[in-house]
Structures are given as C-alpha cells and as structure tokens.
Amino acid sequence: MELLADDVLEASPVVANRAMNRERRLAGRDGYARVLGFDVLAFLRPGARWLDLCCGSGRALLDAAAARPDLDVTGVDLVGFFAASGPVRFETASITTWAPAGEFDLVTCVHGLHYVGDKLGALLRAASWLARDGVFAANFDVAGVRLPDGAPAARRVLPALREAGFTYDGRARRIRREGPFDGALPFRYLGADDRAGPNYTGQPAVHSCYEPSPL
Ligand SMILES: C[S@@+](CC[C@H](N)C(=O)[O-])C[C@H]1O[C@@H](n2cnc3c(N)ncnc32)[C@H](O)[C@@H]1O
C-alpha cells in the first residue's frame, strides 16, 4: 500500500473531484437531520455556534441560517464550491490544519471524514473545539482506519476512542462526543491510501494508516 502525505492526498481526484455530492440540505430525504440522526435546529439553543467540517456547498448551513438568523454558523471545506456567502462564514481549508477562533456548541462532519487523511487527528481536533456542553457528531467508518499492513484497525482503535469519550454507532457508522477533549490517542498517523475503493456509501474513499504508539 503506497501511503500519501496529506498535501498529496488533498490534490487527489478521490478527494477533490467535482462529481462528489456537496449539495445536501438541512432537511429532506438525504438531509443532515437524517444523516446525522438528529435535528440540528432543535438542538441549537438561541445564539449557538455551529461549525460544519467538510461542508461542501454549505447549503445545509444556509438553510439553517435562513431559518434561524440568531445562529453563528461556520463551514469549512477544502474546495471552495460554496453556494453563497451572506449569513454563513465559509472557510476554504483542510480540516487537518485549519483552526477556529473560539469554541462551538455543535461541530458536525457529514460524509467528510471518508476523504480525510488523518481521521483520528481530525476527530481530536473537532473535539477540542467544543464548548463545555458542546456536541461533536459525524459520519465515521472505522473500516477506513488501517494498520501498517493494511489490516483493519477497528479492534484497537474503537476501545481507545471509547476511552477518550467518543461513542461509535457501528450500524449507522456515526461517531459522537459530548464536551471538549484535549487528550491524545495511542496511534501515530503514517499516511493515506486513495486507492482503497468504495466504502459503505458506494463512493471511493480513503484509508488512513496508523501504527500503535504509546501515549
Ligand atoms: C461527500 S462531500 C459532503 C459535503 C457536505 N457535507 C454534504 O453532505 O453535502 C465531502 C466533502 O469533504 C470535503 N473534504 C475532503 N477532505 C477534506 C479536508 N481534508 N478538509 C476539508 N474538507 C475536505 C470535500 O471537498 C467535499 O466537499
């Protein structure tokens, strides 16, 4: 397995392709509520801050801002195909290097981690940006996390994630955490494989390779 550094991965057609679905809305059959398993607007109290990682066109964020002008909404995506600007702050950046100012009541990542190189690092970064009672919720397929020989790392990674306070729903392939986390995980990121083929979504995804590493 040839492993790519994140800058090479992020230029790869699997990650930066134009055909990817970046148009998801907040509600509806394939909307954020359904994919995340909860109603974002019902969760967010007045004036709350919502950060959406790998936000695509940002349509779901624009829907939220239109329905709830009280919210402070930020979207980050590697590719700046944002539908409009206006009430949503959009940033063109990789979530593996971008850092926000301040903390968030909700951090989400809808079908974005499948394309990220250092997935575990991204989980830690997202959790570190949470307010005291903030929530992180994302689609996450642990099968995309691999050991150096290419074998699935789930049996090692899931207990470590649990220990760090993340809950993983293996059936829905969703990960969640409540409250901020500033710790580490006992793995060292080695690089990514953009030739892993389709994952459970049916779309080509990225495998992320780690070696166990004491904390
Ligand atoms: C399948 S799309 C989902 C977009 C949006 N969340 C939605 O559901 O409509 C995945 C998105 O992840 C973005 N992405 C991939 N790797 C990224 C990275 N390292 N940092 C930020 N965004 C990334 C892609 O550009 C793409 O817009």
PDBQT file of the ligand as one rigid body, heavy atoms in Angstrom, charges set to zero:
ROOT
HETATM    1  C1  LIG A 301     -19.306  13.961   0.113  1.00  0.00    +0.000 C 
HETATM    2  S1  LIG A 301     -18.873  15.644   0.333  1.00  0.00    +0.000 S 
HETATM    3  C2  LIG A 301     -20.020  16.107   1.623  1.00  0.00    +0.000 C 
HETATM    4  C3  LIG A 301     -20.281  17.584   1.645  1.00  0.00    +0.000 C 
HETATM    5  C4  LIG A 301     -21.380  18.045   2.619  1.00  0.00    +0.000 C 
HETATM    6  N1  LIG A 301     -21.062  17.719   3.997  1.00  0.00    +0.000 N 
HETATM    7  C5  LIG A 301     -22.711  17.458   2.209  1.00  0.00    +0.000 C 
HETATM    8  O1  LIG A 301     -23.126  16.487   2.854  1.00  0.00    +0.000 OA
HETATM    9  O2  LIG A 301     -23.297  17.958   1.222  1.00  0.00    +0.000 OA
HETATM   10  C6  LIG A 301     -17.312  15.573   1.203  1.00  0.00    +0.000 C 
HETATM   11  C7  LIG A 301     -16.640  16.926   1.324  1.00  0.00    +0.000 C 
HETATM   12  O3  LIG A 301     -15.448  16.788   2.088  1.00  0.00    +0.000 OA
HETATM   13  C8  LIG A 301     -14.511  17.742   1.599  1.00  0.00    +0.000 C 
HETATM   14  N2  LIG A 301     -13.176  17.389   2.116  1.00  0.00    +0.000 N 
HETATM   15  C9  LIG A 301     -12.457  16.282   1.838  1.00  0.00    +0.000 A 
HETATM   16  N3  LIG A 301     -11.289  16.305   2.520  1.00  0.00    +0.000 NA
HETATM   17  C10 LIG A 301     -11.281  17.450   3.248  1.00  0.00    +0.000 A 
HETATM   18  C11 LIG A 301     -10.358  18.045   4.148  1.00  0.00    +0.000 A 
HETATM   19  N4  LIG A 301      -9.190  17.463   4.443  1.00  0.00    +0.000 N 
HETATM   20  N5  LIG A 301     -10.674  19.233   4.712  1.00  0.00    +0.000 NA
HETATM   21  C12 LIG A 301     -11.848  19.852   4.409  1.00  0.00    +0.000 A 
HETATM   22  N6  LIG A 301     -12.767  19.325   3.574  1.00  0.00    +0.000 NA
HETATM   23  C13 LIG A 301     -12.490  18.144   2.990  1.00  0.00    +0.000 A 
HETATM   24  C14 LIG A 301     -14.684  17.651   0.090  1.00  0.00    +0.000 C 
HETATM   25  O4  LIG A 301     -14.165  18.775  -0.606  1.00  0.00    +0.000 OA
HETATM   26  C15 LIG A 301     -16.222  17.545  -0.012  1.00  0.00    +0.000 C 
HETATM   27  O5  LIG A 301     -16.812  18.798  -0.176  1.00  0.00    +0.000 OA
ENDROOT
TORSDOF 0
